[in-house]
Amino acid sequence: MRTGHRIDARIDNRLDTRRADGVPMRPLACERCAAEVLVRKSSWQQTSVQWNARATAACAERDAADGTGGAEGAFEGCRSLRDTIREAALRGRIEVVDPAGPATGTDSLPDHPA
């Protein structure tokens, strides 16, 4: 580190567990391909998704994206899983830790990659 330069400390919200305390990641299966991932919805704008090898292999959109079951290359996100998560949050199957924000209807919910 060089002296004389200002360093902006930025909190990584993915690691900030204060808002997510007591709300563990929950298993959720995609309605399209049944790939089961762990999900936590910190807010309507932020979703954490943890993939495992079985879910990665089962995801139809990952497979279509790279032809290898998602094992290689970057994957932008699964639209089907995103829609499944949105519906689960709207129906109360998964909790939204900080529900403040646009939660009045499906049209007002922001898109978020899964």
C-alpha positions as a printed Julia matrix, in Angstrom:
114×3 Matrix{Float64}:
   0.0     0.0     0.0
   1.32    3.41   -0.92
   1.17    6.17    1.64
  -0.58    9.39    0.84
  -3.41    7.71   -1.06
  -6.88    7.61    0.36
  -8.44    4.17    0.49
 -12.22    4.03    0.47
 -13.38    1.23    2.7
 -16.43   -0.35    1.18
 -18.54   -2.86    3.02
 -19.21   -6.01    1.04
 -22.96   -6.47    1.58
 -22.69  -10.12    0.65
 -20.69  -10.65    3.82
 -22.73   -8.31    6.05
 -24.79  -10.75    8.1
 -26.41   -8.22   10.44
 -29.55   -7.94    8.29
 -29.6   -11.67    7.58
 -29.07  -12.81   11.18
 -31.47  -15.59   11.98
 -32.5   -16.07    8.37
 -30.51  -18.97    6.96
 -30.32  -19.89    3.32
 -33.26  -22.11    2.38
 -33.45  -24.91   -0.18
 -35.55  -24.06   -3.21
 -36.1   -26.13   -6.35
 -36.44  -24.49   -9.75
 -39.94  -24.97  -11.16
 -38.51  -25.69  -14.63
 -35.8   -28.29  -14.01
 -36.0   -29.04  -10.26
 -32.38  -27.96   -9.66
 -32.27  -27.37   -5.91
 -30.17  -24.46   -4.66
 -29.89  -22.61   -1.36
 -31.47  -19.13   -1.39
 -31.68  -16.11    0.89
 -33.56  -13.0    -0.13
 -31.94  -10.11    1.79
 -34.16   -7.55    0.03
 -36.2    -7.29   -3.15
 -33.02   -6.06   -4.84
 -30.57   -8.63   -3.43
 -30.7   -12.41   -3.59
 -28.01  -14.87   -2.56
 -27.96  -18.2    -4.38
 -25.64  -21.05   -3.52
 -25.27  -23.69   -6.23
 -23.95  -27.19   -5.62
 -22.69  -29.72   -8.16
 -26.05  -31.5    -8.44
 -27.97  -28.27   -9.07
 -25.36  -27.09  -11.56
 -25.68  -30.34  -13.52
 -29.51  -30.25  -13.4
 -29.98  -26.64  -14.56
 -31.38  -26.65  -18.09
 -30.34  -23.04  -18.76
 -26.74  -23.64  -17.62
 -26.57  -26.67  -19.87
 -27.94  -24.7   -22.82
 -25.52  -21.83  -22.16
 -22.33  -23.84  -22.5
 -23.25  -27.39  -23.42
 -21.3   -28.83  -20.49
 -23.85  -28.73  -17.69
 -22.47  -25.41  -16.49
 -19.07  -26.78  -15.51
 -17.13  -24.44  -17.8
 -17.19  -20.7   -18.42
 -19.24  -17.86  -16.99
 -22.98  -18.12  -16.5
 -25.01  -14.92  -16.24
 -27.94  -16.46  -14.37
 -30.95  -18.68  -14.76
 -34.15  -16.86  -15.69
 -36.3   -19.82  -14.64
 -34.7   -19.94  -11.2
 -35.01  -16.16  -10.86
 -38.73  -16.45  -11.58
 -39.06  -19.34   -9.1
 -37.35  -17.26   -6.39
 -39.56  -14.25   -7.12
 -42.73  -16.33   -6.87
 -41.52  -18.04   -3.67
 -40.88  -14.64   -2.08
 -44.24  -13.26   -3.16
 -46.05  -16.33   -1.8
 -44.1   -16.33    1.47
 -42.27  -19.61    0.83
 -38.99  -17.78    1.41
 -38.61  -14.75    3.67
 -37.46  -11.35    2.45
 -35.18  -10.18    5.28
 -35.65   -6.46    4.53
 -39.03   -6.22    2.8
 -38.85   -2.43    2.4
 -39.05   -1.52   -1.22
 -41.19   -2.31   -4.22
 -43.2    -5.29   -3.04
 -46.67   -4.2    -4.05
 -46.94   -6.47   -7.07
 -44.98   -8.56   -9.51
 -44.69   -5.71  -12.02
 -42.86   -3.52   -9.53
 -40.29   -6.13   -8.53
 -36.84   -5.55   -9.99
 -35.11   -8.18  -12.05
 -32.27   -9.95  -10.3
 -30.07  -12.7   -11.64
 -30.19  -16.06   -9.95
